[in-house]
Amino acid sequence: MPIDTNSRILLTGGTGSFGKAFIVATLNRLPDLQRLVVFSRDELKQWELQQRFPAAEFPQLRFFLGDVRDQSRLRRALEGVDTVIHAAALKQVPAAEYNPMEFVKTNVLGAENVIQACLDAGVSRVVALSTDKAAAPINLYGATKLCSDKLFIAANNIKGDRNLRFSVVRYGNVMGSRGSVIPFFLNKAKSGVLPITDPEMTRFNISLQEGVEMVLWTLENAFGGEVFVPKIPSYRITDVAEAIGPGCEKPIVGIRPGEKIHEEMITASDSFSTVDLGDYYAILPSDGFVQEAYRQAARSYSEVPQGFAYNSGSNPDFLSVDKIRELILQHVDPNFKLV
């Protein structure tokens, strides 16, 4: 069921990169939307968004201060809400290695708080955002997000007779998001030096707009229990450096703690329960319920080969240097110039 003007949405992490893009896309699509609650813990970012979206012009927006660690605050925010997008998370890999319990409290216990509050609030659909780092994780951040994914998928087992669906969206590096490599390189290029962690390193790439569209598609098409993965291109870190600063020095500095050379979104072990939906893959729960629901709904899909894995290094679709520059101009910095 798609969102419509009668929808009442709560967006956790609503002042982050995804949150702001989701607000813009949703209000453009549904200017008469009944309610969109922006739930986050940063009062300054909420104030800044309120200047961009004043109450007189956007009465459907609510700005609700709170932390997903606080279940009672979540319950208050969820009153009358039917749709939840869970985007709140701590995300910086090095910070997670140094402060592991802080990430557990937000990414794992916070996810469980969202689930419990949704079960009690009459919510009908929940989509949680994940990351490629949750597939075969080697860092604490990825491990917490894998745990979060498992909690949201397993929540479908305890919903009883509620009209409630929990699903997960997992995608790779978001172009231009805070802390990602492209804004980092754009800033570092001014110094004439772009540090390369490893010349073989690759990453998946998705724009904020594509991420928003995927979440909206999931709200409309999920049966509950799926982990959805988009088919998106990869880039080589050396090509990103060449695209931004062809004249810069590019010393090799080594990978950071918890980093992979290549990212994964579907492991070979997942292949036994993964289906191809066309623009997306879906990792399905092993109980067969969703597969049967797909069959009854005549949902078109095909099973992937056993041993299939979706890896940024072996991805058949890679961005060229020229394409990276084009995407930077389109999605990150319209005034971008080569250094």
Residue frames relative to the residue before (quaternion, step in Angstrom):
aa qw qx qy qz dx dy dz
M 1.0000 0.0000 0.0000 0.0000 0.00 0.00 0.00
P 0.3489 -0.7547 0.5105 0.2192 3.65 -0.62 1.04
I 0.5403 -0.5622 0.4830 0.3984 3.55 -1.24 0.26
D 0.0563 -0.7918 0.6080 0.0141 3.57 -1.11 0.70
T 0.7661 -0.3830 0.2359 0.4591 3.58 -1.26 -0.06
N 0.6686 0.4982 -0.3043 0.4606 3.59 1.19 -0.43
S 0.4858 0.6880 -0.4269 0.3292 3.60 1.25 -0.16
R 0.1464 -0.7471 0.6437 0.0779 3.52 -1.22 0.71
I 0.0751 -0.8556 0.5088 -0.0585 3.52 -0.12 1.41
L 0.1141 -0.7392 0.6559 0.1020 3.54 -1.18 0.69
L 0.1329 -0.7926 0.5948 0.0170 3.53 -0.88 1.06
T 0.1968 -0.7702 0.5950 0.1188 3.59 -0.45 1.17
G 0.7721 0.2384 -0.2149 0.5485 3.57 -1.04 0.71
G 0.2415 0.8560 -0.4379 0.1313 3.54 1.23 0.55
T 0.6850 0.4639 -0.3003 0.4748 3.61 1.20 -0.26
G 0.4923 0.6542 -0.4337 0.3763 3.60 1.26 0.20
S 0.7551 -0.3785 0.2673 0.4638 3.56 -1.31 -0.04
F 0.6834 0.4576 -0.2926 0.4878 3.59 0.84 -0.93
G 0.6423 0.5584 -0.3337 0.4052 3.57 0.87 -0.94
K 0.6813 0.4832 -0.2974 0.4625 3.57 0.83 -0.94
A 0.6529 0.5013 -0.3174 0.4708 3.59 1.00 -0.78
F 0.6399 0.5219 -0.3247 0.4612 3.60 1.04 -0.76
I 0.6271 0.5366 -0.3381 0.4521 3.59 0.98 -0.81
V 0.6749 0.4958 -0.2973 0.4587 3.58 0.83 -0.99
A 0.6858 0.4916 -0.2932 0.4495 3.59 0.83 -1.00
T 0.6794 0.4988 -0.2953 0.4499 3.58 0.93 -0.88
L 0.6812 0.4739 -0.2958 0.4732 3.59 0.92 -0.84
N 0.6156 0.5257 -0.3492 0.4720 3.60 1.10 -0.59
R 0.7007 0.4669 -0.2601 0.4726 3.54 1.00 -0.88
L 0.8056 0.1139 -0.0156 0.5812 3.56 0.99 -0.90
P 0.1057 -0.8389 0.5306 0.0590 3.62 0.34 1.17
D 0.7157 0.4060 -0.2508 0.5100 3.60 1.20 -0.42
L 0.2056 0.7993 -0.5320 0.1894 3.59 1.20 0.52
Q 0.5232 -0.6736 0.4201 0.3099 3.57 -0.91 0.90
R 0.8038 -0.1652 0.1437 0.5531 3.60 0.79 -0.96
L 0.0051 0.7512 -0.6601 0.0006 3.54 -1.15 0.78
V 0.1555 -0.8090 0.5652 0.0442 3.55 -0.42 1.29
V 0.2015 -0.7669 0.6028 0.0887 3.57 -0.72 1.14
F 0.0548 -0.8200 0.5686 -0.0375 3.55 -0.29 1.33
S 0.2979 0.7319 -0.5725 0.2188 3.59 -0.67 1.09
R 0.5107 -0.6861 0.4443 0.2665 3.56 -1.25 0.33
D 0.6317 0.5497 -0.3276 0.4376 3.61 1.25 -0.15
E 0.2967 -0.7959 0.4998 0.1696 3.60 -0.24 1.24
L 0.6236 0.5428 -0.3558 0.4359 3.62 1.03 -0.68
K 0.6752 0.4802 -0.3018 0.4717 3.58 0.87 -0.88
Q 0.6241 0.5139 -0.3491 0.4739 3.57 1.06 -0.65
W 0.6331 0.5235 -0.3299 0.4651 3.60 0.97 -0.83
E 0.6523 0.5128 -0.3189 0.4580 3.60 0.94 -0.85
L 0.6567 0.4921 -0.3107 0.4796 3.58 1.01 -0.78
Q 0.6279 0.5385 -0.3368 0.4498 3.57 1.04 -0.68
Q 0.6157 0.5154 -0.3528 0.4804 3.60 1.14 -0.51
R 0.6646 0.4885 -0.2943 0.4827 3.56 1.09 -0.71
F 0.7834 0.1833 -0.0809 0.5883 3.58 1.09 -0.77
P 0.0996 -0.8361 0.5364 0.0583 3.63 0.37 1.17
A 0.6191 -0.6039 0.3703 0.3389 3.53 -1.11 0.83
A 0.6168 0.5662 -0.3551 0.4158 3.59 1.04 -0.68
E 0.7381 0.3870 -0.2170 0.5084 3.58 1.09 -0.69
F 0.7866 0.2235 -0.0998 0.5669 3.59 1.13 -0.63
P 0.0239 -0.8512 0.5243 -0.0010 3.61 0.54 1.14
Q 0.6023 0.5809 -0.3598 0.4128 3.60 1.21 -0.36
L 0.6146 0.5446 -0.3483 0.4520 3.60 1.26 -0.27
R 0.0679 -0.7572 0.6486 0.0377 3.55 -1.07 0.86
F 0.1881 -0.7697 0.6009 0.1048 3.58 -0.93 0.88
F 0.0366 -0.8322 0.5467 -0.0845 3.52 -0.39 1.35
L 0.2646 -0.7729 0.5588 0.1426 3.58 -0.45 1.21
G 0.3623 0.7153 -0.5424 0.2507 3.55 -0.91 0.92
D 0.3260 -0.7207 0.5845 0.1809 3.52 -1.34 0.33
V 0.5041 -0.6594 0.4586 0.3174 3.59 -0.94 0.82
R 0.5365 0.6005 -0.4109 0.4275 3.60 1.24 -0.14
D 0.6980 0.4410 -0.2368 0.5121 3.58 1.25 -0.49
Q 0.2529 -0.8183 0.4976 0.1370 3.57 -0.06 1.31
S 0.6368 0.5316 -0.3512 0.4343 3.60 0.95 -0.72
R 0.6387 0.5088 -0.3290 0.4742 3.60 1.04 -0.69
L 0.6154 0.5387 -0.3359 0.4672 3.58 1.06 -0.75
R 0.6474 0.5250 -0.3240 0.4475 3.58 0.91 -0.89
R 0.6449 0.5078 -0.3232 0.4709 3.58 0.99 -0.79
A 0.6786 0.5029 -0.2938 0.4476 3.58 0.93 -0.89
L 0.6917 0.5115 -0.2685 0.4334 3.58 1.12 -0.67
E 0.4121 0.7183 -0.4822 0.2858 3.61 1.20 -0.04
G 0.8419 0.1354 -0.1341 0.5049 3.57 -0.74 1.12
V 0.5370 0.6356 -0.3972 0.3871 3.60 1.27 -0.01
D 0.1878 -0.7957 0.5639 0.1166 3.62 -1.02 0.76
T 0.7786 0.2479 -0.1221 0.5634 3.62 1.20 -0.43
V 0.0714 -0.8010 0.5942 0.0124 3.58 -0.89 0.96
I 0.1042 -0.7309 0.6718 0.0604 3.53 -1.05 0.94
H 0.1495 -0.8121 0.5611 0.0568 3.57 -0.52 1.19
A 0.0662 0.8182 -0.5617 0.1028 3.55 -0.25 1.33
A 0.4943 0.6725 -0.4331 0.3404 3.61 1.23 -0.12
A 0.2725 0.7411 -0.5815 0.1963 3.58 -0.90 0.93
L 0.3622 -0.6162 0.6306 0.3023 3.50 -1.39 0.27
K 0.1518 -0.8768 0.4560 -0.0139 3.56 -0.66 1.13
Q 0.6081 0.6014 -0.3768 0.3557 3.62 1.06 -0.47
V 0.4669 -0.7303 0.4290 0.2543 3.57 -0.54 1.22
P 0.6951 0.4513 -0.3191 0.4597 3.68 0.70 -0.86
A 0.6328 0.5326 -0.3395 0.4480 3.61 1.01 -0.75
A 0.6339 0.5313 -0.3307 0.4544 3.58 1.07 -0.71
E 0.6384 0.5263 -0.3332 0.4522 3.58 1.00 -0.76
Y 0.7171 0.4430 -0.2449 0.4790 3.59 1.08 -0.74
N 0.7908 0.2179 -0.0806 0.5663 3.59 1.12 -0.74
P 0.0211 -0.8788 0.4743 0.0488 3.60 0.79 0.94
M 0.6907 0.4927 -0.3164 0.4243 3.62 0.81 -0.86
E 0.5824 0.5629 -0.3861 0.4414 3.61 1.11 -0.48
F 0.6608 0.4884 -0.2982 0.4858 3.56 1.04 -0.76
V 0.6151 0.5299 -0.3458 0.4705 3.59 1.04 -0.70
K 0.6626 0.5260 -0.3146 0.4305 3.59 0.89 -0.93
T 0.7359 0.4014 -0.2384 0.4904 3.60 0.92 -0.85
N 0.7771 0.4062 -0.2141 0.4305 3.58 0.66 -1.10
V 0.7438 0.3551 -0.2132 0.5246 3.61 1.08 -0.64
L 0.7352 0.3852 -0.2421 0.5024 3.60 0.61 -1.09
G 0.6140 0.5404 -0.3445 0.4607 3.58 1.09 -0.63
A 0.6272 0.5240 -0.3301 0.4723 3.59 1.03 -0.77
E 0.6605 0.4972 -0.3091 0.4701 3.58 0.93 -0.86
N 0.6179 0.5354 -0.3444 0.4614 3.59 1.05 -0.68
V 0.6338 0.5201 -0.3243 0.4719 3.58 0.97 -0.84
I 0.6588 0.5173 -0.3099 0.4499 3.59 0.89 -0.93
Q 0.6936 0.4792 -0.2895 0.4532 3.58 0.76 -1.00
A 0.6576 0.5044 -0.3102 0.4657 3.57 0.96 -0.83
C 0.6478 0.5116 -0.3195 0.4653 3.60 1.01 -0.77
L 0.6214 0.5492 -0.3406 0.4430 3.60 1.01 -0.76
D 0.7517 0.4055 -0.2068 0.4773 3.58 1.03 -0.76
A 0.6958 0.5280 -0.2609 0.4112 3.59 1.21 -0.37
G 0.5360 -0.6447 0.4120 0.3568 3.62 1.20 0.01
V 0.3249 0.7405 -0.5135 0.2869 3.58 1.20 0.49
S 0.3044 -0.7868 0.5118 0.1622 3.60 -1.01 0.73
R 0.8139 0.0402 -0.0228 0.5791 3.62 1.10 -0.44
V 0.0813 -0.7849 0.6142 -0.0110 3.51 -1.06 0.92
V 0.0333 -0.7632 0.6450 0.0187 3.56 -0.97 0.91
A 0.1477 -0.7906 0.5920 0.0511 3.57 -0.75 1.11
L 0.3612 -0.7299 0.5388 0.2155 3.57 -0.96 0.85
S 0.1204 -0.7824 0.6096 0.0408 3.54 -1.00 0.92
T 0.3713 -0.7098 0.5622 0.2058 3.56 -1.31 -0.33
D 0.5948 -0.5576 0.4296 0.3883 3.56 -1.20 0.46
K 0.6024 0.5842 -0.3582 0.4093 3.59 1.15 -0.48
A 0.5811 0.5757 -0.3742 0.4369 3.60 1.30 -0.11
A 0.6065 0.5261 -0.3610 0.4745 3.61 1.25 -0.15
A 0.8172 -0.1175 0.0159 0.5640 3.60 -0.57 1.20
P 0.0239 0.8660 -0.4994 0.0071 3.62 0.77 0.99
I 0.1493 -0.7661 0.6168 0.1020 3.54 -1.17 0.67
N 0.7156 0.3578 -0.2624 0.5395 3.59 1.26 0.02
L 0.6716 -0.5253 0.3477 0.3900 3.54 -1.25 0.45
Y 0.6155 0.5471 -0.3522 0.4448 3.59 0.98 -0.77
G 0.6778 0.4861 -0.2911 0.4686 3.58 0.85 -0.97
A 0.6445 0.5260 -0.3248 0.4499 3.58 1.00 -0.79
T 0.6590 0.4917 -0.3236 0.4682 3.59 0.97 -0.76
K 0.6696 0.4852 -0.3124 0.4675 3.59 1.00 -0.71
L 0.5967 0.5259 -0.3701 0.4800 3.61 1.09 -0.54
C 0.6403 0.5134 -0.3204 0.4730 3.57 0.97 -0.84
S 0.6318 0.5249 -0.3217 0.4709 3.58 0.99 -0.83
D 0.6375 0.5280 -0.3284 0.4550 3.60 0.91 -0.89
K 0.6688 0.5066 -0.2989 0.4547 3.56 0.90 -0.95
L 0.6357 0.5293 -0.3314 0.4538 3.58 1.02 -0.77
F 0.6850 0.4798 -0.2978 0.4602 3.59 0.86 -0.89
I 0.6539 0.4939 -0.3273 0.4705 3.60 0.95 -0.78
A 0.6838 0.4872 -0.2898 0.4595 3.60 0.91 -0.91
A 0.5421 0.6322 -0.4046 0.3777 3.61 1.15 -0.45
N 0.5734 0.5880 -0.3810 0.4247 3.59 1.17 -0.45
N 0.6194 0.5618 -0.3380 0.4318 3.59 1.21 -0.45
I 0.7667 0.3534 -0.1834 0.5036 3.59 1.16 -0.49
K 0.4339 0.7189 -0.4537 0.2986 3.59 1.20 0.26
G 0.3399 -0.7609 0.4927 0.2503 3.60 1.24 -0.27
D 0.7603 -0.3346 0.2547 0.4950 3.57 -0.88 -0.90
R 0.3463 0.7371 -0.5067 0.2829 3.59 1.20 0.41
N 0.4068 -0.6575 0.5718 0.2743 3.57 -1.17 0.60
L 0.3712 0.7322 -0.4508 0.3505 3.55 0.47 1.28
R 0.0533 -0.7985 0.5995 -0.0135 3.55 -0.87 1.01
F 0.1362 -0.7679 0.6232 0.0581 3.55 -0.92 1.00
S 0.0976 0.7826 -0.6107 0.0712 3.61 -0.87 0.93
V 0.3128 -0.7405 0.5732 0.1588 3.55 -1.31 0.38
V 0.1760 -0.7410 0.6390 0.1080 3.54 -1.17 0.74
R 0.0598 -0.8055 0.5895 -0.0138 3.58 -0.72 1.11
Y 0.1797 0.7843 -0.5834 0.1103 3.58 -0.74 1.01
G 0.6272 -0.5997 0.3824 0.3175 3.54 -1.34 0.30
N 0.8229 -0.2314 0.1626 0.4927 3.55 -1.29 -0.41
V 0.2955 -0.7500 0.5671 0.1691 3.56 -0.86 0.98
M 0.4463 -0.7214 0.4664 0.2507 3.55 -0.61 1.18
G 0.8409 0.1856 -0.1538 0.4845 3.55 -0.73 1.08
S 0.4984 0.6561 -0.4467 0.3486 3.61 1.20 -0.07
R 0.6602 -0.5260 0.3586 0.3985 3.54 -1.24 0.52
G 0.8201 0.2464 -0.1948 0.4783 3.55 -0.97 0.94
S 0.5657 0.6035 -0.3984 0.3963 3.61 1.22 -0.13
V 0.6973 -0.5430 0.2876 0.3690 3.55 -1.24 0.50
I 0.6455 0.5482 -0.3568 0.3943 3.63 0.91 -0.72
P 0.6716 0.4473 -0.3279 0.4914 3.67 0.79 -0.76
F 0.6058 0.5567 -0.3496 0.4480 3.57 1.10 -0.71
F 0.6887 0.4663 -0.2792 0.4799 3.59 0.88 -0.95
L 0.6167 0.5469 -0.3551 0.4410 3.62 0.97 -0.75
N 0.6834 0.4646 -0.2819 0.4875 3.56 1.02 -0.79
K 0.6924 0.4877 -0.2850 0.4490 3.60 0.90 -0.93
A 0.5627 0.6272 -0.3934 0.3678 3.59 1.11 -0.59
K 0.5697 0.6025 -0.3797 0.4103 3.59 1.16 -0.51
S 0.6704 0.4901 -0.2884 0.4766 3.57 1.18 -0.57
G 0.4904 -0.6753 0.4208 0.3556 3.59 1.26 -0.27
V 0.7097 0.3835 -0.2459 0.5373 3.59 1.29 0.09
L 0.0582 -0.7725 0.6321 0.0172 3.58 -0.90 0.99
P 0.2513 -0.7986 0.5262 0.1488 3.63 -0.28 1.20
I 0.2010 -0.7719 0.5971 0.0853 3.56 -0.87 1.05
T 0.3973 -0.7303 0.4980 0.2466 3.59 -0.68 1.04
D 0.7657 -0.1572 0.1352 0.6089 3.58 0.90 -0.97
P 0.4810 -0.7093 0.4249 0.2917 3.64 -0.73 0.97
E 0.6611 0.4972 -0.3105 0.4683 3.61 1.21 -0.34
M 0.4873 0.7197 -0.4169 0.2660 3.60 1.22 -0.34
T 0.0462 -0.7736 0.6320 0.0097 3.56 -1.10 0.86
R 0.0904 -0.7736 0.6242 0.0619 3.52 -1.32 0.40
F 0.4839 -0.5914 0.5451 0.3448 3.54 -1.28 0.41
N 0.1584 -0.7916 0.5839 0.0860 3.57 -1.21 0.50
I 0.0877 0.7632 -0.6362 0.0714 3.56 -1.00 0.92
S 0.4087 -0.6908 0.5321 0.2695 3.58 -1.08 0.66
L 0.6433 -0.5086 0.3953 0.4138 3.56 -1.24 0.37
Q 0.6444 0.5322 -0.3250 0.4426 3.57 0.97 -0.85
E 0.6502 0.5011 -0.3157 0.4758 3.59 0.99 -0.80
G 0.6346 0.5289 -0.3290 0.4575 3.57 1.03 -0.74
V 0.6456 0.5117 -0.3124 0.4730 3.58 0.99 -0.83
E 0.6623 0.5087 -0.3072 0.4563 3.57 0.90 -0.94
M 0.6377 0.5252 -0.3335 0.4542 3.58 1.04 -0.71
V 0.6391 0.5119 -0.3260 0.4725 3.59 1.00 -0.79
L 0.6540 0.5034 -0.3140 0.4693 3.60 0.93 -0.85
W 0.6294 0.5189 -0.3248 0.4787 3.59 1.04 -0.77
T 0.6521 0.5237 -0.3117 0.4509 3.58 0.96 -0.87
L 0.6169 0.5477 -0.3442 0.4483 3.58 0.98 -0.81
E 0.7168 0.4565 -0.2467 0.4659 3.55 1.01 -0.83
N 0.8169 0.3429 -0.1211 0.4477 3.58 0.96 -0.86
A 0.5562 0.6364 -0.4020 0.3523 3.63 1.14 -0.36
F 0.3179 -0.7177 0.5865 0.1994 3.54 -1.15 0.71
G 0.5464 -0.5899 0.3979 0.4417 3.56 1.28 -0.41
G 0.7587 0.3440 -0.2721 0.4816 3.57 -0.74 1.08
E 0.6042 0.5762 -0.3615 0.4150 3.60 1.23 -0.19
V 0.2019 -0.6730 0.6834 0.1984 3.50 -1.38 0.40
F 0.1751 -0.8155 0.5472 0.0696 3.58 -0.39 1.24
V 0.0965 -0.7875 0.6087 0.0021 3.55 -1.01 0.94
P 0.3243 -0.7705 0.5092 0.2044 3.64 -0.69 0.97
K 0.4082 -0.6435 0.5750 0.2978 3.54 -1.27 0.41
I 0.1348 0.8063 -0.5489 0.1744 3.56 -0.25 1.31
P 0.5597 -0.6231 0.4190 0.3505 3.61 -1.16 0.41
S 0.3676 -0.6724 0.5876 0.2599 3.53 -1.40 0.15
Y 0.1246 -0.7487 0.6285 0.1702 3.51 -1.35 0.07
R 0.4209 -0.6474 0.5675 0.2856 3.54 -1.31 0.44
I 0.5320 -0.6486 0.4337 0.3290 3.57 -0.90 0.90
T 0.6244 0.5341 -0.3413 0.4566 3.58 1.09 -0.63
D 0.6388 0.5129 -0.3303 0.4688 3.60 1.08 -0.64
V 0.6077 0.5314 -0.3531 0.4729 3.60 1.09 -0.67
A 0.6537 0.5062 -0.3103 0.4692 3.59 0.96 -0.86
E 0.6620 0.4930 -0.3033 0.4762 3.59 0.97 -0.81
A 0.6428 0.5338 -0.3244 0.4435 3.58 1.01 -0.77
I 0.7421 0.4126 -0.2172 0.4816 3.59 1.00 -0.83
G 0.8365 0.0327 0.0313 0.5461 3.59 0.82 -0.95
P 0.0899 -0.8369 0.5371 0.0556 3.62 0.41 1.13
G 0.7186 0.4299 -0.2581 0.4817 3.58 1.14 -0.52
C 0.5237 0.6540 -0.4037 0.3675 3.59 1.27 0.02
E 0.5084 -0.5681 0.5366 0.3616 3.53 -1.31 0.36
K 0.1279 -0.8074 0.5748 0.0374 3.58 -1.04 0.79
P 0.0249 -0.8329 0.5527 -0.0094 3.61 0.40 1.20
I 0.4102 -0.6755 0.5544 0.2609 3.56 -1.19 0.63
V 0.1165 -0.8457 0.5204 0.0176 3.58 -0.53 1.18
G 0.5404 -0.6288 0.4064 0.3840 3.63 1.23 -0.15
I 0.5448 -0.6377 0.4373 0.3246 3.56 -1.14 0.64
R 0.5041 -0.6460 0.4911 0.2956 3.54 -1.23 0.60
P 0.6542 -0.4896 0.3723 0.4402 3.60 -1.20 0.30
G 0.8227 0.2501 -0.1896 0.4740 3.55 -0.94 0.91
E 0.5666 0.6047 -0.3931 0.3984 3.62 1.23 0.04
K 0.2905 -0.7081 0.6135 0.1946 3.53 -1.29 0.52
I 0.5364 -0.5719 0.4948 0.3745 3.56 -1.27 0.34
H 0.7794 0.0758 -0.0275 0.6213 3.58 0.98 -0.89
E 0.3503 -0.7251 0.5537 0.2120 3.56 -1.11 0.70
E 0.2304 -0.7496 0.6040 0.1418 3.55 -1.27 0.50
M 0.1579 -0.7618 0.6103 0.1493 3.54 -1.22 0.46
I 0.7565 0.1119 -0.1043 0.6358 3.57 1.25 -0.41
T 0.2481 -0.7756 0.5626 0.1428 3.60 -0.73 1.02
A 0.6647 -0.4943 0.3694 0.4211 3.56 -1.25 0.31
S 0.6277 0.5419 -0.3355 0.4469 3.58 1.09 -0.64
D 0.6397 0.5208 -0.3166 0.4683 3.59 1.21 -0.52
S 0.5172 0.7021 -0.4058 0.2737 3.58 1.17 -0.52
F 0.6210 0.5788 -0.3467 0.3990 3.59 1.08 -0.66
S 0.7738 0.2823 -0.1677 0.5417 3.59 1.20 -0.42
T 0.5379 0.6283 -0.3940 0.4009 3.59 1.24 0.37
V 0.0914 -0.7792 0.6184 0.0461 3.57 -1.03 0.83
D 0.4023 -0.6868 0.5635 0.2210 3.52 -1.31 0.57
L 0.1479 -0.8211 0.5495 0.0448 3.58 -0.59 1.18
G 0.6844 -0.4268 0.2964 0.5114 3.60 1.24 0.07
D 0.8206 0.0701 -0.0097 0.5672 3.58 0.02 -1.28
Y 0.7788 0.2454 -0.1112 0.5665 3.58 1.24 -0.45
Y 0.3152 -0.6485 0.6403 0.2647 3.48 -1.42 0.26
A 0.1238 -0.7662 0.6204 0.1129 3.54 -1.27 0.35
I 0.2343 -0.7211 0.6359 0.1443 3.55 -0.91 1.00
L 0.1953 -0.8310 0.5173 0.0603 3.56 -0.45 1.25
P 0.5598 -0.5818 0.4515 0.3798 3.59 -1.12 0.47
S 0.5578 -0.6716 0.3959 0.2846 3.56 -1.12 0.71
D 0.5639 0.6405 -0.3926 0.3430 3.61 1.19 -0.18
G 0.5108 -0.6878 0.3949 0.3317 3.59 1.28 -0.10
F 0.4631 0.7055 -0.4443 0.3007 3.61 1.23 -0.19
V 0.6998 0.4635 -0.2851 0.4627 3.58 0.83 -0.96
Q 0.6086 0.5469 -0.3568 0.4508 3.58 1.03 -0.76
E 0.6656 0.4881 -0.3045 0.4755 3.58 0.94 -0.84
A 0.6305 0.5244 -0.3323 0.4659 3.58 1.02 -0.75
Y 0.6263 0.5259 -0.3340 0.4687 3.58 1.04 -0.75
R 0.6655 0.5043 -0.3104 0.4544 3.56 0.92 -0.90
Q 0.6773 0.4926 -0.3014 0.4557 3.58 0.89 -0.88
A 0.7067 0.4302 -0.2579 0.4991 3.58 1.10 -0.65
A 0.3977 -0.7316 0.4542 0.3166 3.57 1.33 0.04
R 0.2266 0.7787 -0.5430 0.2177 3.58 1.04 0.81
S 0.3665 -0.7433 0.5204 0.2056 3.57 -0.73 1.06
Y 0.2559 0.7424 -0.5928 0.1786 3.55 -0.79 1.02
S 0.1804 -0.7511 0.6192 0.1411 3.55 -1.32 0.27
E 0.4776 -0.6601 0.4946 0.3027 3.56 -1.09 0.66
V 0.4151 -0.6846 0.5319 0.2758 3.57 -1.06 0.70
P 0.6108 -0.5573 0.3951 0.4002 3.63 -1.15 0.45
Q 0.5577 -0.5784 0.4641 0.3728 3.57 -1.11 0.60
G 0.7682 0.3034 -0.2539 0.5032 3.56 -0.89 0.96
F 0.4189 0.7039 -0.4675 0.3323 3.57 1.30 -0.02
A 0.0229 0.7735 -0.6332 0.0178 3.57 -1.08 0.79
Y 0.2583 -0.7560 0.5858 0.1366 3.54 -1.10 0.75
N 0.0620 0.8266 -0.5317 0.1736 3.51 -0.11 1.44
S 0.5128 -0.6744 0.4288 0.3137 3.60 -0.88 0.90
G 0.6593 0.5189 -0.3162 0.4428 3.60 1.13 -0.51
S 0.7580 0.3385 -0.1914 0.5237 3.59 1.09 -0.68
N 0.3459 0.7424 -0.4886 0.3008 3.57 1.32 0.17
P 0.4094 -0.7293 0.4831 0.2592 3.66 -0.77 0.91
D 0.7090 0.4355 -0.2449 0.4978 3.60 1.22 -0.38
F 0.0519 0.8024 -0.5883 0.0853 3.59 -0.44 1.27
L 0.4382 -0.6797 0.5266 0.2620 3.55 -1.10 0.76
S 0.3804 -0.6967 0.5593 0.2390 3.58 -1.03 0.82
V 0.6737 -0.4680 0.3697 0.4364 3.57 -1.29 0.21
D 0.6653 0.5008 -0.3079 0.4603 3.60 0.91 -0.89
K 0.6552 0.5051 -0.3191 0.4624 3.59 0.98 -0.79
I 0.6116 0.5396 -0.3507 0.4603 3.60 1.03 -0.73
R 0.6503 0.5089 -0.3183 0.4657 3.58 0.96 -0.86
E 0.6422 0.5281 -0.3171 0.4561 3.57 0.98 -0.85
L 0.6852 0.4812 -0.2865 0.4658 3.58 0.95 -0.87
I 0.5975 0.5480 -0.3634 0.4589 3.60 1.09 -0.64
L 0.6586 0.5022 -0.3028 0.4715 3.58 0.94 -0.89
Q 0.7018 0.4874 -0.2588 0.4505 3.56 1.01 -0.87
H 0.8418 0.2525 -0.0744 0.4712 3.57 0.81 -1.01
V 0.7709 0.3675 -0.1905 0.4842 3.61 1.11 -0.47
D 0.8106 -0.0942 0.1289 0.5634 3.58 0.59 -1.14
P 0.2731 -0.7948 0.5177 0.1607 3.64 -0.27 1.19
N 0.6900 0.4439 -0.2760 0.5007 3.60 1.27 -0.28
F 0.2935 0.7960 -0.4854 0.2110 3.58 1.29 0.27
K 0.0279 0.7651 -0.6428 0.0261 3.56 -1.04 0.89
L 0.5757 -0.6044 0.4286 0.3458 3.55 -1.13 0.70
V 0.2823 -0.7345 0.5946 0.1652 3.52 -1.20 0.72
